[in-house]
Amino acid sequence: MSTHTTAEHTTAEHEHGENCGHEAVQHDDHVDYLHDGHRHALHGDHYDEH
């Protein structure tokens, strides 16, 4: 069974993107963002920890 861990913030609280101030890292077919020592990946209305 697969589980995933969500980040402490949602897209309503902070939206990662081109000018969000966090480093973007290409990861397979999506982009992760480095945030406080974690890699966040968009998943619906929240971010997953990678």
TORPA-4810 file (N, C-alpha, C, O; in nm, 3 decimals):
<nodes>
NODE_1_0.084_-0.117_0.000_0.000_0.000_0.000_0.090_0.124_0.000_0.189_0.129_0.072_M
NODE_2_0.056_0.223_-0.079_0.133_0.346_-0.091_0.070_0.457_-0.008_-0.052_0.475_-0.009_S
NODE_3_0.154_0.530_0.064_0.106_0.646_0.139_0.189_0.766_0.099_0.299_0.752_0.045_T
NODE_4_0.138_0.883_0.126_0.217_1.003_0.101_0.200_1.100_0.216_0.097_1.101_0.285_H
NODE_5_0.303_1.180_0.235_0.303_1.277_0.342_0.277_1.414_0.282_0.339_1.452_0.183_T
NODE_6_0.185_1.488_0.341_0.154_1.620_0.289_0.239_1.725_0.360_0.280_1.707_0.475_T
NODE_7_0.263_1.835_0.291_0.337_1.947_0.346_0.251_2.019_0.448_0.130_1.998_0.455_A
NODE_8_0.314_2.104_0.528_0.242_2.174_0.633_0.156_2.288_0.581_0.079_2.346_0.658_E
NODE_9_0.167_2.322_0.453_0.084_2.430_0.400_0.010_2.384_0.274_0.051_2.289_0.208_H
NODE_10_-0.097_2.453_0.243_-0.177_2.422_0.125_-0.152_2.527_0.019_-0.080_2.624_0.042_T
NODE_11_-0.213_2.508_-0.098_-0.199_2.607_-0.206_-0.265_2.739_-0.168_-0.229_2.843_-0.223_T
NODE_12_-0.361_2.737_-0.077_-0.425_2.862_-0.033_-0.331_2.945_0.052_-0.340_3.068_0.054_A
NODE_13_-0.240_2.880_0.123_-0.146_2.950_0.210_-0.022_2.999_0.136_0.031_3.106_0.166_E
NODE_14_0.024_2.922_0.040_0.142_2.957_-0.039_0.135_2.881_-0.170_0.114_2.760_-0.171_H
NODE_15_0.153_2.951_-0.279_0.150_2.885_-0.410_0.290_2.887_-0.470_0.343_2.993_-0.506_E
NODE_16_0.350_2.768_-0.481_0.480_2.757_-0.546_0.464_2.785_-0.694_0.363_2.749_-0.755_H
NODE_17_0.563_2.850_-0.751_0.561_2.882_-0.893_0.687_2.956_-0.934_0.782_2.967_-0.857_G
NODE_18_0.686_3.006_-1.055_0.803_3.068_-1.115_0.868_3.176_-1.029_0.991_3.186_-1.024_E
NODE_19_0.789_3.258_-0.960_0.843_3.368_-0.881_0.811_3.358_-0.732_0.794_3.460_-0.665_N
NODE_20_0.802_3.236_-0.681_0.763_3.220_-0.540_0.880_3.233_-0.443_0.860_3.244_-0.322_C
NODE_21_1.002_3.233_-0.495_1.119_3.247_-0.409_1.182_3.116_-0.367_1.281_3.116_-0.295_G
NODE_22_1.126_3.004_-0.411_1.182_2.873_-0.380_1.243_2.812_-0.505_1.192_2.831_-0.616_H
NODE_23_1.352_2.738_-0.487_1.421_2.676_-0.601_1.336_2.564_-0.661_1.285_2.478_-0.589_E
NODE_24_1.320_2.567_-0.794_1.244_2.464_-0.865_1.339_2.353_-0.908_1.450_2.379_-0.954_A
NODE_25_1.295_2.227_-0.894_1.374_2.110_-0.932_1.286_2.018_-1.015_1.182_1.971_-0.968_V
NODE_26_1.327_1.991_-1.139_1.251_1.898_-1.224_1.257_1.758_-1.163_1.365_1.711_-1.128_Q
NODE_27_1.142_1.692_-1.150_1.134_1.559_-1.091_1.038_1.476_-1.175_0.916_1.490_-1.164_H
NODE_28_1.094_1.388_-1.259_1.015_1.308_-1.352_0.925_1.398_-1.437_0.975_1.479_-1.515_D
NODE_29_0.792_1.386_-1.423_0.699_1.462_-1.508_0.643_1.587_-1.440_0.546_1.645_-1.488_D
NODE_30_0.704_1.629_-1.329_0.656_1.748_-1.258_0.773_1.823_-1.197_0.888_1.779_-1.206_H
NODE_31_0.745_1.935_-1.135_0.847_2.017_-1.070_0.824_2.017_-0.920_0.712_2.039_-0.873_V
NODE_32_0.931_1.991_-0.844_0.929_2.004_-0.699_0.987_2.140_-0.664_1.061_2.199_-0.743_D
NODE_33_0.954_2.189_-0.546_1.009_2.315_-0.498_1.076_2.291_-0.363_1.017_2.230_-0.274_Y
NODE_34_1.199_2.339_-0.350_1.273_2.325_-0.225_1.220_2.429_-0.127_1.222_2.549_-0.155_L
NODE_35_1.172_2.382_-0.013_1.107_2.468_0.086_1.146_2.422_0.226_1.107_2.313_0.269_H
NODE_36_1.224_2.502_0.296_1.265_2.471_0.434_1.326_2.331_0.446_1.295_2.257_0.540_D
NODE_37_1.412_2.295_0.350_1.480_2.166_0.356_1.398_2.049_0.306_1.440_1.934_0.319_G
NODE_38_1.281_2.075_0.248_1.193_1.970_0.197_1.166_1.996_0.049_1.175_2.109_0.003_H
NODE_39_1.131_1.891_-0.024_1.086_1.906_-0.162_0.936_1.891_-0.165_0.882_1.789_-0.123_R
NODE_40_0.868_1.994_-0.215_0.722_1.993_-0.224_0.679_1.972_-0.367_0.736_2.030_-0.460_H
NODE_41_0.577_1.890_-0.386_0.519_1.864_-0.517_0.369_1.887_-0.510_0.302_1.839_-0.419_A
NODE_42_0.315_1.962_-0.606_0.173_1.991_-0.609_0.092_1.863_-0.624_0.124_1.776_-0.705_L
NODE_43_-0.015_1.852_-0.543_-0.105_1.737_-0.546_-0.244_1.787_-0.511_-0.282_1.790_-0.394_H
NODE_44_-0.321_1.826_-0.613_-0.455_1.879_-0.588_-0.447_2.015_-0.522_-0.390_2.108_-0.578_G
NODE_45_-0.506_2.027_-0.401_-0.508_2.156_-0.331_-0.401_2.166_-0.222_-0.406_2.255_-0.137_D
NODE_46_-0.304_2.073_-0.225_-0.197_2.074_-0.125_-0.067_2.028_-0.189_-0.063_1.995_-0.308_H
NODE_47_0.039_2.027_-0.111_0.169_1.981_-0.158_0.207_1.854_-0.084_0.182_1.841_0.036_Y
NODE_48_0.268_1.760_-0.157_0.323_1.640_-0.096_0.469_1.664_-0.065_0.538_1.737_-0.136_D
NODE_49_0.517_1.601_0.042_0.659_1.599_0.075_0.723_1.489_-0.009_0.671_1.378_-0.016_E
NODE_50_0.834_1.522_-0.072_0.909_1.419_-0.147_1.042_1.398_-0.082_1.121_1.316_-0.128_H
</nodes>
